[in-house]
Amino acid sequence: MKKSPDKKLTFYTSNTPNGLKISIFLHEAQLAHSKIYLDLSTGVQRSPDYLAINPNGKIPAIIDNEEDITVFESGAILTYLDDKYKVFKSASMKENLSIQQWLNFQIAGVGPMMGQLWWFLHGSKTQNFEAITRYTNESLRLLGVIERQLTITPYLAGNHYSIADIATFSWLRTWEELNLDLTTFPYVIEWLDKINQRPAVKKAILANSQPQNEEILA
């Protein structure tokens, strides 16, 4: 599995919400990187070369060639990059704790529930109405938690855009694919639109959807 020592960062991704999280951070931070696109339908993510990078055989993963450090799992990558480059990191311990709480809320709740909902809607060969109902209801419950928080603060962890917003946005932007009705979540809609309008987010969405390897100057 090829890495690019000429660039400080090598980024392994595919067109998924978890890959998009890292693409957004890299574009927001204006970090040049080598993007390696993995076609998950080929099983390349289970090759010995890639398993040496991520033993779980999933995307995303990064190699920090400058530090000779490999990081897998999207939450760990976001935390590592934010710790190193301090793009969104707060000087306040309390706010940093809030960022980690909301980041873990996404990783433990939003991603798994919406991921399962996507699978039963679009990936399963048989239709399971009980599963669809369960994951729809749980996704709506989680949206309610986010809605309540956004009535208090403009961003999930407080007054500032953070990796918690990046991670959660990457999943919530798929709401139409998931047949979720957001009409009762006006603050979520406003928050999604606000993040979607960020120039770096627009660039990241485009870059992460391109099924090709490329050098990104950011």
BALOBA-1460 file (C-alpha; in Angstrom, 3 decimals):
// residues 218
<rec num="1" residu="m" x="0.000" y="0.000" z="0.000"/>
<rec num="2" residu="k" x="1.685" y="3.136" z="-1.262"/>
<rec num="3" residu="k" x="2.430" y="6.125" z="0.938"/>
<rec num="4" residu="s" x="3.832" y="9.476" z="-0.154"/>
<rec num="5" residu="p" x="6.909" y="10.610" z="1.766"/>
<rec num="6" residu="d" x="6.959" y="13.822" z="-0.295"/>
<rec num="7" residu="k" x="3.815" y="14.933" z="1.552"/>
<rec num="8" residu="k" x="3.631" y="15.192" z="5.310"/>
<rec num="9" residu="l" x="0.289" y="13.369" z="5.357"/>
<rec num="10" residu="t" x="-1.053" y="10.392" z="3.450"/>
<rec num="11" residu="f" x="-4.835" y="10.045" z="3.703"/>
<rec num="12" residu="y" x="-6.672" y="6.794" z="2.900"/>
<rec num="13" residu="t" x="-10.338" y="7.363" z="2.178"/>
<rec num="14" residu="s" x="-13.469" y="6.498" z="0.247"/>
<rec num="15" residu="n" x="-16.728" y="8.326" z="-0.438"/>
<rec num="16" residu="t" x="-18.281" y="7.775" z="2.988"/>
<rec num="17" residu="p" x="-19.176" y="10.019" z="5.938"/>
<rec num="18" residu="n" x="-16.203" y="8.766" z="7.939"/>
<rec num="19" residu="g" x="-13.808" y="9.565" z="5.118"/>
<rec num="20" residu="l" x="-15.400" y="12.972" z="4.664"/>
<rec num="21" residu="k" x="-14.697" y="13.906" z="8.285"/>
<rec num="22" residu="i" x="-10.956" y="13.788" z="7.687"/>
<rec num="23" residu="s" x="-11.162" y="15.449" z="4.290"/>
<rec num="24" residu="i" x="-13.001" y="18.380" z="5.874"/>
<rec num="25" residu="f" x="-10.382" y="18.787" z="8.597"/>
<rec num="26" residu="l" x="-7.511" y="18.666" z="6.090"/>
<rec num="27" residu="h" x="-9.172" y="21.298" z="3.914"/>
<rec num="28" residu="e" x="-10.133" y="23.503" z="6.856"/>
<rec num="29" residu="a" x="-6.540" y="23.353" z="8.120"/>
<rec num="30" residu="q" x="-5.183" y="23.851" z="4.587"/>
<rec num="31" residu="l" x="-2.926" y="20.831" z="4.982"/>
<rec num="32" residu="a" x="-1.369" y="19.494" z="1.795"/>
<rec num="33" residu="h" x="-1.793" y="15.744" z="1.601"/>
<rec num="34" residu="s" x="-1.722" y="12.705" z="-0.640"/>
<rec num="35" residu="k" x="-5.195" y="11.246" z="-0.999"/>
<rec num="36" residu="i" x="-5.324" y="7.498" z="-1.616"/>
<rec num="37" residu="y" x="-8.826" y="6.491" z="-2.680"/>
<rec num="38" residu="l" x="-9.840" y="2.928" z="-1.800"/>
<rec num="39" residu="d" x="-12.558" y="1.278" z="-3.877"/>
<rec num="40" residu="l" x="-14.202" y="-0.674" z="-1.067"/>
<rec num="41" residu="s" x="-16.136" y="-2.854" z="-3.523"/>
<rec num="42" residu="t" x="-12.845" y="-4.515" z="-4.560"/>
<rec num="43" residu="g" x="-11.891" y="-5.565" z="-1.038"/>
<rec num="44" residu="v" x="-8.591" y="-3.655" z="-1.195"/>
<rec num="45" residu="q" x="-9.204" y="-2.545" z="2.396"/>
<rec num="46" residu="r" x="-8.644" y="-6.162" z="3.479"/>
<rec num="47" residu="s" x="-5.314" y="-6.528" z="1.670"/>
<rec num="48" residu="p" x="-2.247" y="-7.286" z="3.830"/>
<rec num="49" residu="d" x="-0.707" y="-3.930" z="2.895"/>
<rec num="50" residu="y" x="-3.725" y="-1.974" z="4.085"/>
<rec num="51" residu="l" x="-4.291" y="-4.134" z="7.163"/>
<rec num="52" residu="a" x="-0.783" y="-3.119" z="8.219"/>
<rec num="53" residu="i" x="-2.129" y="0.458" z="8.277"/>
<rec num="54" residu="n" x="-5.566" y="-0.274" z="9.745"/>
<rec num="55" residu="p" x="-5.939" y="-3.775" z="11.214"/>
<rec num="56" residu="n" x="-9.728" y="-3.344" z="11.146"/>
<rec num="57" residu="g" x="-9.735" y="-3.002" z="7.355"/>
<rec num="58" residu="k" x="-11.805" y="0.182" z="7.320"/>
<rec num="59" residu="i" x="-11.346" y="3.759" z="6.192"/>
<rec num="60" residu="p" x="-10.208" y="6.353" z="7.025"/>
<rec num="61" residu="a" x="-6.579" y="6.129" z="8.047"/>
<rec num="62" residu="i" x="-3.661" y="8.511" z="7.853"/>
<rec num="63" residu="i" x="0.108" y="8.279" z="7.907"/>
<rec num="64" residu="d" x="1.894" y="11.282" z="9.343"/>
<rec num="65" residu="n" x="5.129" y="10.875" z="7.393"/>
<rec num="66" residu="e" x="6.786" y="13.669" z="9.357"/>
<rec num="67" residu="e" x="6.318" y="11.842" z="12.671"/>
<rec num="68" residu="d" x="6.225" y="8.286" z="11.249"/>
<rec num="69" residu="i" x="2.858" y="7.777" z="12.955"/>
<rec num="70" residu="t" x="-0.114" y="5.836" z="11.589"/>
<rec num="71" residu="v" x="-3.598" y="6.610" z="12.904"/>
<rec num="72" residu="f" x="-6.872" y="4.815" z="12.179"/>
<rec num="73" residu="e" x="-10.469" y="5.391" z="13.381"/>
<rec num="74" residu="s" x="-11.977" y="8.737" z="12.414"/>
<rec num="75" residu="g" x="-12.340" y="10.083" z="15.952"/>
<rec num="76" residu="a" x="-8.732" y="9.253" z="16.797"/>
<rec num="77" residu="i" x="-7.555" y="10.880" z="13.555"/>
<rec num="78" residu="l" x="-9.523" y="14.069" z="14.183"/>
<rec num="79" residu="t" x="-8.223" y="14.282" z="17.746"/>
<rec num="80" residu="y" x="-4.637" y="13.620" z="16.666"/>
<rec num="81" residu="l" x="-4.727" y="16.234" z="13.909"/>
<rec num="82" residu="d" x="-6.381" y="18.803" z="16.161"/>
<rec num="83" residu="d" x="-3.860" y="18.159" z="18.927"/>
<rec num="84" residu="k" x="-0.973" y="18.557" z="16.488"/>
<rec num="85" residu="y" x="-2.147" y="21.493" z="14.396"/>
<rec num="86" residu="k" x="-4.440" y="23.192" z="16.945"/>
<rec num="87" residu="v" x="-6.831" y="24.464" z="14.265"/>
<rec num="88" residu="f" x="-9.978" y="24.167" z="16.368"/>
<rec num="89" residu="k" x="-8.538" y="23.296" z="19.767"/>
<rec num="90" residu="s" x="-9.659" y="25.607" z="22.539"/>
<rec num="91" residu="a" x="-7.466" y="27.143" z="25.229"/>
<rec num="92" residu="s" x="-10.202" y="26.139" z="27.670"/>
<rec num="93" residu="m" x="-10.029" y="22.667" z="29.214"/>
<rec num="94" residu="k" x="-13.790" y="22.807" z="29.752"/>
<rec num="95" residu="e" x="-14.477" y="23.513" z="26.073"/>
<rec num="96" residu="n" x="-12.033" y="20.811" z="24.951"/>
<rec num="97" residu="l" x="-13.866" y="18.346" z="27.180"/>
<rec num="98" residu="s" x="-17.151" y="19.414" z="25.588"/>
<rec num="99" residu="i" x="-15.642" y="18.855" z="22.134"/>
<rec num="100" residu="q" x="-14.582" y="15.332" z="23.101"/>
<rec num="101" residu="q" x="-17.987" y="14.558" z="24.610"/>
<rec num="102" residu="w" x="-19.817" y="15.563" z="21.436"/>
<rec num="103" residu="l" x="-17.256" y="13.841" z="19.230"/>
<rec num="104" residu="n" x="-17.803" y="10.627" z="21.176"/>
<rec num="105" residu="f" x="-21.569" y="11.159" z="21.000"/>
<rec num="106" residu="q" x="-21.241" y="11.044" z="17.217"/>
<rec num="107" residu="i" x="-18.912" y="8.055" z="17.183"/>
<rec num="108" residu="a" x="-20.921" y="5.995" z="19.673"/>
<rec num="109" residu="g" x="-24.425" y="7.028" z="18.617"/>
<rec num="110" residu="v" x="-24.987" y="8.988" z="15.429"/>
<rec num="111" residu="g" x="-22.606" y="7.008" z="13.214"/>
<rec num="112" residu="p" x="-23.667" y="3.500" z="14.263"/>
<rec num="113" residu="m" x="-27.405" y="4.224" z="14.202"/>
<rec num="114" residu="m" x="-27.410" y="6.090" z="10.895"/>
<rec num="115" residu="g" x="-24.970" y="3.602" z="9.414"/>
<rec num="116" residu="q" x="-27.307" y="0.731" z="10.245"/>
<rec num="117" residu="l" x="-30.282" y="2.672" z="8.910"/>
<rec num="118" residu="w" x="-28.441" y="3.244" z="5.622"/>
<rec num="119" residu="w" x="-27.621" y="-0.460" z="5.406"/>
<rec num="120" residu="f" x="-31.177" y="-1.659" z="5.942"/>
<rec num="121" residu="l" x="-32.495" y="0.928" z="3.463"/>
<rec num="122" residu="h" x="-29.902" y="0.508" z="0.714"/>
<rec num="123" residu="g" x="-27.553" y="-2.402" z="1.391"/>
<rec num="124" residu="s" x="-29.646" y="-5.306" z="2.633"/>
<rec num="125" residu="k" x="-30.954" y="-7.818" z="0.093"/>
<rec num="126" residu="t" x="-34.125" y="-8.293" z="2.128"/>
<rec num="127" residu="q" x="-36.374" y="-5.601" z="3.568"/>
<rec num="128" residu="n" x="-36.535" y="-5.596" z="7.340"/>
<rec num="129" residu="f" x="-39.227" y="-3.152" z="8.449"/>
<rec num="130" residu="e" x="-38.574" y="-3.754" z="12.143"/>
<rec num="131" residu="a" x="-34.897" y="-2.800" z="11.752"/>
<rec num="132" residu="i" x="-35.722" y="0.240" z="9.613"/>
<rec num="133" residu="t" x="-38.242" y="1.437" z="12.202"/>
<rec num="134" residu="r" x="-35.807" y="0.893" z="15.072"/>
<rec num="135" residu="y" x="-32.905" y="2.754" z="13.433"/>
<rec num="136" residu="t" x="-35.156" y="5.520" z="12.110"/>
<rec num="137" residu="n" x="-36.577" y="6.139" z="15.569"/>
<rec num="138" residu="e" x="-33.161" y="6.096" z="17.205"/>
<rec num="139" residu="s" x="-31.755" y="8.455" z="14.557"/>
<rec num="140" residu="l" x="-34.644" y="10.838" z="15.197"/>
<rec num="141" residu="r" x="-34.044" y="10.626" z="18.941"/>
<rec num="142" residu="l" x="-30.385" y="11.543" z="18.426"/>
<rec num="143" residu="l" x="-31.418" y="14.412" z="16.168"/>
<rec num="144" residu="g" x="-33.581" y="15.619" z="19.039"/>
<rec num="145" residu="v" x="-30.559" y="15.638" z="21.349"/>
<rec num="146" residu="i" x="-28.606" y="17.686" z="18.799"/>
<rec num="147" residu="e" x="-31.552" y="20.038" z="18.244"/>
<rec num="148" residu="r" x="-31.783" y="20.773" z="21.968"/>
<rec num="149" residu="q" x="-28.069" y="21.491" z="22.180"/>
<rec num="150" residu="l" x="-28.189" y="23.838" z="19.189"/>
<rec num="151" residu="t" x="-30.920" y="25.876" z="20.880"/>
<rec num="152" residu="i" x="-28.336" y="26.600" z="23.587"/>
<rec num="153" residu="t" x="-25.104" y="27.054" z="21.613"/>
<rec num="154" residu="p" x="-24.458" y="27.800" z="17.910"/>
<rec num="155" residu="y" x="-22.163" y="24.785" z="17.598"/>
<rec num="156" residu="l" x="-22.279" y="21.440" z="19.350"/>
<rec num="157" residu="a" x="-19.495" y="22.042" z="21.855"/>
<rec num="158" residu="g" x="-20.128" y="25.731" z="22.432"/>
<rec num="159" residu="n" x="-19.598" y="28.974" z="20.586"/>
<rec num="160" residu="h" x="-16.940" y="27.692" z="18.201"/>
<rec num="161" residu="y" x="-16.907" y="25.296" z="15.240"/>
<rec num="162" residu="s" x="-14.929" y="22.180" z="16.155"/>
<rec num="163" residu="i" x="-14.087" y="18.612" z="15.210"/>
<rec num="164" residu="a" x="-17.339" y="17.588" z="16.923"/>
<rec num="165" residu="d" x="-19.278" y="19.579" z="14.318"/>
<rec num="166" residu="i" x="-17.158" y="18.201" z="11.477"/>
<rec num="167" residu="a" x="-17.776" y="14.611" z="12.557"/>
<rec num="168" residu="t" x="-21.505" y="15.029" z="13.130"/>
<rec num="169" residu="f" x="-22.114" y="17.087" z="9.989"/>
<rec num="170" residu="s" x="-20.534" y="14.367" z="7.856"/>
<rec num="171" residu="w" x="-23.276" y="11.957" z="8.916"/>
<rec num="172" residu="l" x="-26.253" y="14.302" z="9.279"/>
<rec num="173" residu="r" x="-25.832" y="15.659" z="5.744"/>
<rec num="174" residu="t" x="-27.018" y="12.210" z="4.524"/>
<rec num="175" residu="w" x="-30.482" y="12.731" z="6.041"/>
<rec num="176" residu="e" x="-32.268" y="12.605" z="2.680"/>
<rec num="177" residu="e" x="-30.665" y="9.249" z="1.812"/>
<rec num="178" residu="l" x="-31.926" y="7.996" z="5.158"/>
<rec num="179" residu="n" x="-35.509" y="9.193" z="4.585"/>
<rec num="180" residu="l" x="-35.340" y="11.307" z="7.734"/>
<rec num="181" residu="d" x="-37.763" y="14.203" z="8.141"/>
<rec num="182" residu="l" x="-36.009" y="17.270" z="9.556"/>
<rec num="183" residu="t" x="-39.017" y="19.587" z="9.631"/>
<rec num="184" residu="t" x="-39.188" y="19.408" z="13.425"/>
<rec num="185" residu="f" x="-35.459" y="20.174" z="13.758"/>
<rec num="186" residu="p" x="-35.079" y="23.789" z="12.550"/>
<rec num="187" residu="y" x="-31.864" y="24.403" z="14.480"/>
<rec num="188" residu="v" x="-30.295" y="21.298" z="12.926"/>
<rec num="189" residu="i" x="-31.296" y="22.506" z="9.449"/>
<rec num="190" residu="e" x="-29.754" y="25.929" z="10.103"/>
<rec num="191" residu="w" x="-26.576" y="24.351" z="11.489"/>
<rec num="192" residu="l" x="-26.247" y="21.989" z="8.508"/>
<rec num="193" residu="d" x="-26.658" y="24.871" z="6.083"/>
<rec num="194" residu="k" x="-24.126" y="27.008" z="7.961"/>
<rec num="195" residu="i" x="-21.471" y="24.298" z="7.804"/>
<rec num="196" residu="n" x="-22.319" y="23.329" z="4.234"/>
<rec num="197" residu="q" x="-21.606" y="26.911" z="3.145"/>
<rec num="198" residu="r" x="-18.036" y="26.868" z="4.445"/>
<rec num="199" residu="p" x="-15.623" y="27.007" z="1.465"/>
<rec num="200" residu="a" x="-13.365" y="24.293" z="2.898"/>
<rec num="201" residu="v" x="-16.340" y="21.988" z="3.424"/>
<rec num="202" residu="k" x="-17.437" y="22.423" z="-0.187"/>
<rec num="203" residu="k" x="-13.908" y="21.589" z="-1.381"/>
<rec num="204" residu="a" x="-13.706" y="18.572" z="0.908"/>
<rec num="205" residu="i" x="-17.046" y="17.139" z="-0.230"/>
<rec num="206" residu="l" x="-15.920" y="17.375" z="-3.856"/>
<rec num="207" residu="a" x="-12.432" y="15.989" z="-3.207"/>
<rec num="208" residu="n" x="-13.632" y="13.052" z="-1.119"/>
<rec num="209" residu="s" x="-16.197" y="12.032" z="-3.750"/>
<rec num="210" residu="q" x="-13.602" y="11.726" z="-6.532"/>
<rec num="211" residu="p" x="-12.638" y="8.037" z="-6.977"/>
<rec num="212" residu="q" x="-8.978" y="8.662" z="-7.684"/>
<rec num="213" residu="n" x="-5.640" y="9.172" z="-5.998"/>
<rec num="214" residu="e" x="-4.476" y="12.764" z="-6.008"/>
<rec num="215" residu="e" x="-2.086" y="15.244" z="-4.487"/>
<rec num="216" residu="i" x="-4.103" y="17.940" z="-2.731"/>
<rec num="217" residu="l" x="-2.392" y="21.228" z="-2.035"/>
<rec num="218" residu="a" x="-5.329" y="22.529" z="0.047"/>
